[in-house]
Amino acid sequence: MQEETARSAIDTFISAFNASDDSYVTDLLSQALTSDVVFWGPLGRSEGIAAVERFVLDIRRHPAGTGTMVRCSAVDMPDEWARYQWVFTTPGGGPRLAGTDVVHLRRSLIDQIIVFAGEIEPSASE
């Protein structure tokens, strides 16, 4: 049941990237995140739904065009932490970005997000 709750919050968060209009982003984020969410993104640490909203809107306004964000893995959830993989693709074969997010849940909402964008290179054999 806990994993289903996490999956719902994660999928609602991801749906903000794919909203039909920017005006829906805040409402979707408010359904998935706590008001004091801590967001560790590519540009560092920020707090609050407004900070996450700025990030989502920046991604939605990608120079290559409005892209699509999808969760492309199951949600793996040991206790109150969950992780999942995602892919962001832009139209017409434009740039594609993949990564893994780690989220912490409190009372069925995400209160921490750590974004790992890009693939991790295999370690070199010694």
C-alpha positions in Angstrom: 0.0 0.0 0.0 2.8 2.4 0.9 4.4 1.8 -2.5 1.1 2.6 -4.3 0.9 5.9 -2.3 4.4 6.8 -3.4 3.7 5.8 -7.0 0.7 8.1 -7.0 2.6 11.1 -5.6 5.5 10.5 -8.1 3.2 10.2 -11.1 1.3 13.3 -10.1 4.7 15.1 -9.8 5.7 13.9 -13.2 2.3 14.9 -14.7 3.2 18.6 -13.9 5.9 18.4 -16.6 3.2 17.2 -19.1 0.3 19.5 -18.1 -1.7 20.9 -21.0 -1.1 24.4 -19.7 1.4 26.1 -17.4 -1.6 27.2 -15.2 -2.1 23.6 -14.0 1.5 23.1 -12.8 1.1 24.6 -9.4 -2.1 22.6 -8.6 -0.5 19.3 -9.7 2.6 20.0 -7.6 0.5 20.9 -4.6 -1.2 17.5 -4.9 2.2 15.7 -4.8 4.5 17.8 -2.7 4.6 19.2 0.9 4.6 23.0 1.0 8.1 22.8 2.5 9.6 20.4 0.0 13.4 20.3 -0.3 14.5 20.0 -3.9 18.1 19.0 -4.8 18.2 19.7 -8.6 21.0 20.3 -11.1 21.5 23.8 -9.9 21.6 23.0 -6.2 19.3 23.0 -3.2 16.0 25.0 -3.0 12.9 24.8 -0.9 9.2 25.1 -1.4 6.7 24.3 -4.1 7.4 27.6 -5.9 11.1 26.6 -6.4 10.0 23.2 -7.8 7.5 25.0 -10.0 10.2 27.2 -11.5 12.3 24.1 -12.3 9.3 22.4 -13.9 8.4 25.5 -16.0 12.0 25.8 -17.1 12.0 22.2 -18.3 8.6 22.8 -20.0 10.1 25.7 -21.9 13.0 23.7 -23.3 14.6 25.4 -26.3 14.0 22.3 -28.5 10.3 22.5 -27.8 7.8 21.2 -25.2 9.0 17.8 -24.2 7.5 14.8 -22.4 8.5 13.5 -19.0 7.7 9.8 -18.2 8.5 7.5 -15.4 10.2 4.5 -17.1 10.7 2.2 -14.2 8.8 0.7 -11.3 8.9 2.6 -8.0 11.4 1.0 -5.6 10.5 1.9 -2.1 12.4 0.8 1.0 10.5 2.4 3.9 9.8 6.1 3.4 12.3 6.6 0.6 11.6 5.8 -3.1 13.5 5.9 -6.3 12.4 5.7 -9.9 13.9 6.3 -13.4 12.6 8.9 -15.8 13.1 10.0 -19.4 12.5 13.5 -20.8 12.3 13.7 -24.6 11.8 16.7 -26.8 9.8 16.6 -30.1 11.1 15.6 -33.4 14.0 13.5 -32.2 15.5 16.4 -30.2 17.5 16.1 -27.0 16.7 13.3 -24.6 17.6 13.2 -21.0 17.3 10.3 -18.6 17.9 10.1 -14.9 16.9 8.8 -11.5 15.1 10.6 -8.8 15.1 9.7 -5.1 12.2 11.0 -3.1 11.2 11.0 0.6 7.6 10.8 1.6 5.9 12.3 4.6 2.1 11.8 5.1 1.7 10.5 1.5 3.4 13.6 0.0 6.9 14.1 -1.3 8.9 16.3 1.1 12.4 15.8 -0.5 13.4 15.2 -4.1 17.0 14.5 -5.2 17.4 14.6 -9.0 20.2 12.6 -10.6 20.1 13.6 -14.3 22.1 11.6 -16.8 23.5 8.2 -16.9 26.2 6.9 -14.5 29.2 5.7 -16.3 30.5 2.2 -15.4 33.5 2.2 -13.1 36.9 1.5 -14.7 38.3 -1.9 -14.0 41.5 -1.7 -12.0 
